Every structure is written in structure tokens, then in C-alpha cells.
Amino acid sequence: MVVCGSFFLYKGDSSDDILKTFNNSAALVQDDQGQEQVVLGKGVGFGLKKGDKIDESKIERRFTATSHQDEVNQVKEINASTIDLTNKVIQMVEPLLNVKFNDFQYLALADHIDFALSRTEDHIDMSAANTRWEVKNLFPKEYKISERVIALINKEMKVNLPPSESIFMTYHFVNAASDNDQVQETVEITELISGIIDIIQYQYQMTLDTESFNYSRFITHLRVLLVRLLRNKHQKSGELDDSLLAFMKIKYNHAYDTAERIATYLHSKKGWTLNSDDKFYLVLHIWRVTNRQEN
């Protein structure tokens, strides 16, 4: 179930009439200007019927839809308890990551939690096909927070979510901190970064220190590079003197050769071509991450 992105946060001080309650925590309302909105909040729809006034103090999220029917149906399918739980999760995560979940991210997370709980009831564990162990090393901060969230969900809902859910949850938290990336984009970037790390470790016959500062900087650099390439936002080349890249090839021969292998890997996987600037900074980061692994 994919949540559409046509919800937009609505802020205002209107007096709202109930049109329909979906569950105790979600309702369709109409404001005093005739605009239909979906409001979410613990107990916001409890005991109310069409025409009743909403208690504004209970509204935690308010959305208006440009073409609302599909989105209304999505909200309707999410359990009231899941909406309450999602609010608790976001209240925990936002200060830890210093981010603010936008409307799409909020609904996508609520949808994911709801589906995860359903899978658990049906004893379905997707780990064998979908777990990516490298996420723990690529996004250690978000992964640790996801483990805390899983513990919260287990406690609140009296369930035992499988370990694979920490991986899926991590993707949502990476998205929240990454300029509104979509989950599928993050999954794809994660797989590409994992392939790049494998190349470096093979070339240098070493295991990189995932806790080091230089590793963290390298992963950040790779994310920025891959997001740009994935979104087809080409960076103008030509600013880098060719003689400088030639110098890098001589001074950092091993790192340069590794960067060329990475360029070949990205071209074979995605058809991308790295320019001189891309290779220059890639060489520097490879040298740093393989030669300075202190924290």
C-alpha cells in the first residue's frame, strides 16, 4: 500500500464539522469555508457523528487533499491504534535526528507500521528476501534509533516484530533526514553504496572502520553523489585542471585505480559516467578512508 503525496499540511483556526469518522483517531471534516480535510489525533473522532464539531485541541495533524478520495481511503485503512503509535514514534525520533517529518513521510511511516503489524499477525517475516545487513553500517545512527522504535512498538502493541523491521524502519528515518528522498530511492542508493564499499575493501584487502569519522564523511559524500546521478542532475565539469587529476593518479595510484573500478561499476549498473570532478573527490575520500581510520 503506497501513500500518495497529494496531502498538504493545512494550518488554520477554523471551526470544523464532522463529515465522517474513519476511526477514533481519524476523521473527514469540513471547515467554515467548505474545504474538506482529514484530521488525525488521539480520540479526535471518538463518539462523534456527522455535523458534530471537532475538538481542535485533539488535532495533531491536519491535511487537505487536492483530489482527496484515494488519500481518504488510505487513511481509512490505517488502524486508529497505529496512528496513535505513529505519533509516539515521531515524537521520539524527531529530536534524536533533528528532523521534522513532512506529511508524506508521516503517512508513509504510519502505513509501514500498520503493514508491519499485519505481517506479524500473519507470521510473515520478509527478512530472507529483503534484509540488507549493510544498512546497519551505512546508517548506524538511524539504525540504532530504529531499534529503539521497534522496542517501543513491541511494548506498546505487545508484539514481537522480527529483526528485519529495523532495516525497513531505518529507510524511513534516512528519508526524513535526506531532503525528502523516497524509500525506493534510498534502497537503491544503499545497494550501490554497499557495492562501492565492497570494491574498496577488496582492492585494499581490508575491512573499513565503520565507526571512523572519515568513513562517515565518505558515506555522506557517496549519498550526495548518487542522489545527484539518480535524479539526473549533472554537475558541470571542466573546472578541474586535467593536470591535477593526472597528479592524483601518480600520487594516489591505488586510490585512483579503485575510483576507476567504482566508475566502471556505476556505469555497468546504471549507465552513469563520472566526470573529472567526481573522480577527483572520490580519490581523495578513498585515500582518507583507507589511510586514516582513527575516530
Secondary structure as GFF3:
##gff-version 3
##sequence-region A 1 295
A	DSSP	beta_strand	7	9	.	.	.	ID=ss1
A	DSSP	beta_strand	17	23	.	.	.	ID=ss2
A	DSSP	beta_strand	26	30	.	.	.	ID=ss3
A	DSSP	beta_strand	36	40	.	.	.	ID=ss4
A	DSSP	three_ten_helix	56	58	.	.	.	ID=ss5
A	DSSP	beta_strand	61	65	.	.	.	ID=ss6
A	DSSP	alpha_helix	69	77	.	.	.	ID=ss7
A	DSSP	alpha_helix	80	97	.	.	.	ID=ss8
A	DSSP	alpha_helix	103	121	.	.	.	ID=ss9
A	DSSP	alpha_helix	127	130	.	.	.	ID=ss10
A	DSSP	alpha_helix	135	138	.	.	.	ID=ss11
A	DSSP	alpha_helix	140	157	.	.	.	ID=ss12
A	DSSP	alpha_helix	164	176	.	.	.	ID=ss13
A	DSSP	alpha_helix	183	204	.	.	.	ID=ss14
A	DSSP	alpha_helix	213	230	.	.	.	ID=ss15
A	DSSP	alpha_helix	242	251	.	.	.	ID=ss16
A	DSSP	alpha_helix	253	270	.	.	.	ID=ss17
A	DSSP	alpha_helix	276	291	.	.	.	ID=ss18
###
